[in-house]
Amino acid sequence: MLNSTFFNILQLILSILIILLVLLQSKSSGLSTVFGGGSFQTTRRGSEKVLHIFTVILVILFAVVSVLRLIVL
């Protein structure tokens, strides 16, 4: 049976990777973009698309690990 240390380390690694990928994706800076004042990009191409897909996969994996942690422990 898996212990809580394994889940803690896994969640920590996943959360750090998610933070790094989200920071890599930010293109525009400034507070105005938070409130809707920036350009809106609808299509992703090349490395942006790969980063986006990898971020989504990591977020889903983080959610699955969190639910498993609640069920197992």
Helices and strands as residue ranges (DSSP letters): H 4-25, G 31-33, H 47-72
